[in-house]
Amino acid sequence: MTLAVRYTGARTLDTASLTSPPPGPGEVELAPAYVGVCGTDLHIFHGDMDARVHTPAILGHEMSGRVVRVGPDVAGWRPGDAVTVMPLRWDAACPACLDGHQHLCHRLDFIGIDSPGAMRQRWIVDASVLVRLPDSLPLDRAALVEPTAVAVHDVGRAAVREGERVAVVGGGPVGILIALVARDAGADVRVVEPSVHRRLLIEKLGFIAWDPEADDVPGLVRRWTGGAGAEVAFEVSGAAAGVSTAVDVLAVRGRLCLVAIHARPREVDLHRFFWRELTLVGARLYGRSDFERAVRLVAQGVVPAEQLITRVVPLSEAPAAFEALEAGGDVKILLDCTGGTEGALA
């Protein structure tokens, strides 16, 4: 039997003991060590995704762990291997897949949302979704690989180049990771974030952070860039005001990368797009190369995971983790599925 956390309806989680069958052909059994709770999980918890999520649902797509058993026909993996999971399955037959964009598959299965995820003590997955972790990387820090892969993909979609000025609008977990990855690419980065707690962390990480509720952000960008504007802006806030700010700070022929999920249509200053010949690009999920680079960035300390993990909660206390994330103030909260046997922030 294995303990699992399940979403059963709006604002309701339970724990259940489930049987753990042996892995079948092409499958491996994992022992998740740490699972991150993210904004998407919180949307599910609020009931906002009930049309997509089938209850009872085991959530969790940001994870690290170890291989426990391998099924028939599985090569290259053995018990004890440290792994994370790229939580995407595609059909390989739709137009997006045939064009090489498998992460945008028309029938994409996002594991942990569309199918059962990692918030459990044992988990059977296809070996094809495994990504190897270096033995030197502590597993709690490795739980940040998935959101870092998001940031790697975003920075790639925006084609950030060395020396460019980049404005990140929204300094939550993904916004901070985008700032870190863009800085690693050689960009000069500023972050716009209303939360004082998050601004303090952003500044501790070596960035200049601006408060959109108190600062004239477009004016500050003009002074920073000598009147030109930022070459790239990332909209990570999910707010109408964030969209306006991201558009307003862009230079001529600047690129706006839309990262946040906007649940409703937003008004956009299209005249400014015309006048300055701006470009809008969307960024969603990641590919395997993004995941592999994310592993390197976390392992090398480019992403200082130990500073971003603000709370670790036992798996059995998952509701407390969701409530803490909902309350604000935390950046990344992890569920410890090990009972403390792996150690935290070693």
Long-range contacts (C-beta under 8 A, 24 or more apart in sequence): 2-120, 2-121, 2-122, 3-120, 3-121, 3-315, 3-316, 4-58, 4-119, 4-120, 4-121, 5-58, 5-59, 5-60, 5-119, 5-120, 5-315, 5-318, 5-335, 6-55, 6-56, 6-57, 6-58, 6-59, 7-44, 7-45, 7-53, 7-55, 7-56, 7-57, 7-58, 7-59, 8-55, 8-56, 9-47, 9-50, 9-55, 10-45, 10-46, 10-47, 10-50, 11-45, 11-46, 11-47, 13-45, 13-318, 13-319, 13-322, 14-56, 15-315, 15-316, 15-318, 16-56, 18-120, 20-122, 20-124, 21-124, 22-69, 22-71, 23-69, 23-70, 23-71, 23-74, 23-124, 24-71, 24-72, 24-124, 25-71, 25-72, 25-73, 25-74, 26-71, 26-72, 26-73, 26-74, 26-126, 26-127, 26-128, 27-70, 27-71, 27-74, 27-124, 27-125, 27-126, 27-127, 28-67, 28-68, 28-69, 28-70, 28-71, 28-74, 28-77, 28-124, 28-125, 28-126, 28-127, 28-130, 29-67, 29-68, 29-69, 29-70, 29-71, 29-122, 29-123, 29-124, 30-65, 30-66, 30-67, 30-68, 30-83, 30-85, 30-118, 30-122, 30-123, 30-124, 30-125, 31-65, 31-66, 31-67, 31-68, 31-121, 31-122, 31-123, 31-337, 31-338, 32-60, 32-63, 32-64, 32-65, 32-118, 32-119, 32-120, 32-121, 32-122, 32-123, 32-337, 33-63, 33-64, 33-65, 33-66, 33-139, 33-140, 33-143, 33-336, 33-337, 33-338, 33-342, 34-63, 34-64, 34-65, 34-139, 34-140, 34-142, 34-143, 34-312, 34-334, 34-335, 34-336, 34-337, 34-338, 34-342, 35-60, 35-62, 35-63, 35-117, 35-118, 35-119, 35-143, 35-315, 35-334, 35-335, 35-337, 36-60, 36-62, 36-63, 36-143, 36-144, 36-146, 36-147, 36-332, 36-333, 36-334, 36-335, 37-62, 37-318, 37-321, 37-322, 37-325, 37-333, 37-334, 37-335, 38-62, 38-147, 38-173, 39-172, 39-173, 39-174, 39-325, 40-113, 41-322, 41-325, 42-322, 42-325, 42-326, 44-113, 45-322, 45-326, 48-263, 49-113, 52-113, 52-114, 53-113, 53-114, 57-116, 57-117, 58-112, 58-116, 58-117, 58-118, 58-119, 58-120, 59-112, 59-113, 59-117, 59-119, 60-112, 60-117, 60-118, 60-119, 60-120, 60-335, 61-85, 61-87, 61-110, 61-111, 61-112, 61-113, 61-117, 61-118, 61-146, 62-118, 62-143, 62-144, 62-145, 62-146, 62-147, 63-117, 63-118, 63-143, 63-146, 64-133, 64-139, 64-140, 64-142, 64-143, 64-145, 65-118, 65-123, 65-139, 65-337, 66-139, 67-130, 68-122, 70-127, 71-127, 74-127, 76-127, 77-127, 77-130, 81-132, 82-132, 82-133, 82-134, 82-135, 82-137, 82-139, 82-142, 83-130, 83-131, 83-132, 83-133, 84-130, 84-131, 84-133, 84-142, 84-143, 84-145, 84-146, 84-291, 84-295, 85-111, 85-118, 85-125, 85-129, 85-130, 85-131, 85-146, 86-129, 86-131, 86-146, 86-149, 86-286, 86-288, 86-291, 87-111, 87-112, 87-117, 87-118, 87-129, 87-146, 88-129, 88-285, 89-115, 89-126, 89-129, 102-287, 103-284, 103-285, 103-286, 103-287, 104-284, 104-285, 110-285, 118-337, 119-315, 119-318, 119-335, 119-337, 120-315, 120-337, 121-315, 121-337, 131-288, 131-291, 131-292, 131-295, 132-295, 133-295, 133-299, 134-295, 134-299, 136-299, 137-295, 137-298, 137-299, 138-342, 138-343, 138-345, 138-346, 139-342, 140-305, 140-309, 140-312, 140-334, 140-336, 140-342, 140-343, 140-344, 140-345, 140-346, 141-298, 141-305, 141-306, 141-309, 141-345, 142-295, 142-298, 142-305, 143-305, 143-309, 143-334, 144-177, 144-298, 144-303, 144-305, 144-308, 144-309, 144-332, 145-291, 145-294, 145-295, 145-298, 146-291, 146-294, 147-173, 147-174, 147-177, 147-332, 148-177, 148-181, 148-294, 148-297, 148-298, 148-303, 149-286, 149-290, 149-291, 149-293, 149-294, 150-174, 150-177, 150-259, 150-285, 150-286, 150-290, 151-177, 151-178, 151-180, 151-181, 151-294, 152-181, 152-286, 152-290, 152-293, 152-294, 152-297, 153-283, 153-284, 153-285, 153-286, 153-287, 153-290, 154-178, 154-181, 154-234, 154-257, 154-259, 154-283, 155-181, 155-182, 155-185, 156-290, 157-257, 157-281, 157-282, 157-283, 158-232, 158-234, 158-255, 158-257, 158-281, 158-283, 159-255, 160-185, 160-187, 160-232, 161-185, 161-186, 161-187, 161-231, 162-186, 162-187, 163-187, 163-188, 164-188, 164-230, 164-231, 164-232, 165-190, 165-221, 165-224, 165-225, 165-228, 165-229, 165-230, 165-231, 165-232, 165-251, 166-190, 166-230, 166-231, 166-232, 166-233, 166-234, 167-191, 167-192, 167-217, 167-221, 167-230, 167-232, 167-233, 167-234, 167-246, 167-249, 168-192, 168-233, 168-234, 168-236, 169-212, 169-233, 169-234, 169-235, 169-236, 169-237, 169-242, 169-245, 169-246, 169-249, 170-234, 170-235, 170-236, 170-237, 170-238, 170-239, 170-242, 170-259, 170-260, 171-195, 171-198, 171-199, 171-202, 171-209, 171-236, 172-198, 172-236, 172-331, 173-308, 173-331, 173-332, 174-236, 174-259, 175-234, 175-236, 175-237, 175-259, 176-201, 176-202, 176-205, 176-308, 176-331, 177-303, 177-308, 178-234, 178-236, 178-259, 179-205, 179-207, 180-205, 180-297, 180-302, 180-303, 180-304, 181-297, 181-302, 181-303, 182-232, 182-234, 183-207, 184-297, 184-302, 187-232, 190-220, 190-221, 190-224, 190-230, 192-217, 192-237, 192-242, 192-245, 195-328, 195-329, 197-328, 197-329, 198-331, 201-307, 201-308, 201-331, 204-307, 205-304, 205-307, 212-241, 212-242, 212-245, 217-245, 217-248, 217-249, 218-245, 218-248, 218-249, 221-249, 225-251, 228-252, 229-254, 229-276, 230-254, 231-255, 232-256, 232-257, 233-257, 234-259, 235-259, 235-260, 236-260, 238-262, 238-263, 240-266, 240-267, 243-267, 243-268, 244-269, 247-272, 247-273, 247-278, 248-272, 250-276, 250-278, 251-276, 252-276, 252-277, 253-277, 253-278, 253-279, 254-278, 254-279, 255-279, 255-280, 255-281, 256-280, 256-281, 257-281, 257-282, 257-283, 258-282, 258-283, 259-283, 305-332, 306-345, 308-332, 309-333, 309-334, 309-345, 312-336, 312-344, 312-345, 314-339
